[in-house]
Amino acid sequence: MKDAIRRGFADFLNYRYLHGICVATIALSVFVISAFGLFLLNAGDLMDSWKRGMRIIAYLAPGAGEDARVQIMNEIRTYPGVAEVEYVSGQEALEWLRNEIGRQSALLDGIVDNPLPDAVEVSLSGDIDGTAAIAALASQIEVLPGVADVEYARQWLERFDGIYNLFRLTSMVLIGLIVAAIMMIVANTIRLILYSRIEEIKITRIIGADDAFIKYPLYFEGGMLGFAGGLAGLMMLYAAFFITVPQLSSAGMMVFFQVRFLPWGLVLLILLVSMTVGWIGCYLSIRRFLKF
């Protein structure tokens, strides 16, 4: 095994041009895949943060007394996914509306009877998962006695969720195509090296070298190509992340959540997958070329 590794390193240096092109191509591919992964990771965090910041507003029926309101609030607190329940009177809602519209608040001066009903504002916890769970919680609240109507950002939530799922599916398909392309690139690189060494391989066979003597250094080269390309791609991604994130922070785009880099576990997984893909590409090339 030590001899195979030594010869693999020697071949890696002897064919620097071919290996360099292969590593650069793998690095760009890993950069694209990792960038998609980084985007999906932070987009998921943004969705979770936005969901946690959502409010479900339960409007109380006219004439609902304090006892009914307290009973409704106590019942809602028992539901999973509820973080906090707060009562908002119609008068408080009207004052909030005046503050929000600012200079246009004079439009409300002619209102004699407050048209805004009393409401219960429900804050969501981080335990609630997905649009369906939020919709189910809203349906539970809506059927409570004394609740006239329930309102939350349903349309926006469904749209964002649909766009996120569509992008995630598209990313998975694209990642699969890029992985297949990496296998072909490594396979073609190893095949070119085999073509250049065909006479050497024939001589080693004639003098009695077994299949392992020929294949193992090439397997090591394939894994090393995948590792080098994966490492270079991740370094490129980190450099882009290090340059971009401070600009996003200064522009005020990181108010609701913290943009984070890929976790170490995922980084190691990308390197392992990259090495495996390089090894598989080498295996396919050896199998087709040498007929082992």
CORQUI-V645611 format. One record per pair of residues at least 6 apart in sequence whose ideal C-beta (glycine too) atoms are under 8 Angstrom apart, sorted by the first residue. I is the first residue (numbers start at 1). GAP is how many residues later the second one is. Records with the same first field share a line. If there is no record, write none. Layout:
# CORQUI-V645611
I: GAP / GAP
This chain:
# CORQUI-V645611
1: 215
4: 208 / 209 / 212 / 213 / 215 / 216
5: 212 / 215
7: 210
8: 208 / 209 / 210 / 211 / 212 / 213 / 216
9: 215
11: 182 / 206 / 207 / 210
12: 7 / 209 / 212
15: 178 / 181
18: 171 / 174 / 175
19: 170 / 202 / 206
21: 168
22: 163 / 164 / 167 / 203 / 207
23: 202 / 205 / 206 / 209
24: 205 / 208
25: 157 / 160 / 204
26: 156 / 159 / 160 / 199 / 200 / 202 / 203 / 204 / 206 / 207 / 248 / 252
27: 201 / 202 / 203 / 205 / 206 / 209
28: 205
29: 149 / 152 / 153 / 200 / 204
30: 199 / 200 / 202 / 203 / 204 / 240 / 244
31: 202 / 203 / 205 / 206
32: 142 / 146
33: 142 / 145 / 146 / 200 / 237
34: 199 / 200 / 203 / 228 / 236
35: 202 / 205
36: 135 / 138 / 139
37: 134 / 225 / 229 / 233
38: 199 / 203 / 223 / 224
39: 132
40: 127 / 128 / 131
41: 219 / 221 / 225
42: 215 / 217 / 218
43: 121 / 124
44: 120
45: 212 / 213 / 215
46: 210 / 211
47: 113 / 114 / 117
48: 78
49: 207 / 208
50: 110 / 206
51: 73 / 77 / 83 / 106
52: 31 / 72 / 73 / 74
53: 203
54: 70 / 80 / 98 / 99 / 103
55: 66 / 67 / 68 / 69 / 97
56: 65 / 66 / 68 / 78 / 81 / 82 / 85 / 94 / 95 / 96
57: 62 / 63 / 64 / 65 / 93 / 94 / 95
58: 14 / 18 / 61 / 62 / 63 / 64 / 83 / 84 / 86 / 89 / 91 / 92
59: 58 / 59 / 60 / 88 / 89 / 90 / 91 / 92
60: 8 / 9 / 12 / 57 / 58 / 59 / 60 / 86 / 87 / 88
61: 85 / 86 / 87
62: 55 / 86
64: 8 / 54 / 82
68: 77 / 78
69: 18 / 49 / 51 / 77
71: 75
72: 48 / 72 / 73 / 74 / 75
73: 12 / 14 / 47
75: 69
76: 6 / 9 / 44 / 46 / 65 / 68
77: 8
79: 58 / 61 / 62
80: 47 / 48
81: 43 / 44 / 46 / 47 / 52 / 53 / 56
82: 40 / 41 / 42 / 43 / 55
83: 40 / 41 / 42
84: 38 / 39
85: 35 / 36 / 37 / 38
86: 34 / 35 / 37
87: 31 / 32 / 33 / 34
88: 30 / 31 / 32 / 33
89: 29
90: 24 / 26 / 27 / 28 / 29
91: 23
93: 23 / 26
94: 14 / 17 / 20 / 22
97: 11 / 19
98: 7 / 10
99: 6
101: 6 / 7
117: 31
120: 27
122: 15 / 19
124: 10 / 13
128: 6 / 9
130: 31
131: 26 / 27 / 30
134: 18 / 23
135: 19
138: 12 / 14 / 16
139: 11
141: 6 / 9
142: 7 / 8
179: 94 / 98
182: 44 / 47 / 92 / 95 / 96 / 99
183: 94 / 97 / 98 / 101
184: 97
185: 96
186: 36 / 39 / 40 / 91 / 92 / 94 / 95 / 96 / 99
187: 94 / 95 / 97 / 98 / 101
188: 97
189: 36
190: 28 / 31 / 32 / 91 / 92 / 95 / 96
191: 94 / 97 / 98
193: 25 / 28
194: 7 / 24 / 91 / 92 / 95 / 96
201: 13 / 89
204: 9 / 10
205: 9
211: 79 / 81
214: 76
215: 71 / 75 / 77
218: 64 / 67 / 68
219: 60 / 63 / 64 / 67
221: 61
222: 56 / 57 / 58 / 59 / 60 / 61
223: 52 / 53 / 55 / 56 / 59
224: 54
225: 53 / 57
226: 48 / 49 / 50 / 51 / 52 / 53 / 55
227: 44 / 47 / 48 / 51
229: 45 / 49
230: 40 / 41 / 43 / 44 / 45
231: 40
233: 41
234: 28 / 33 / 36 / 37
237: 25
238: 23
241: 20
245: 9 / 14
248: 6 / 11
262: 8
286: 6
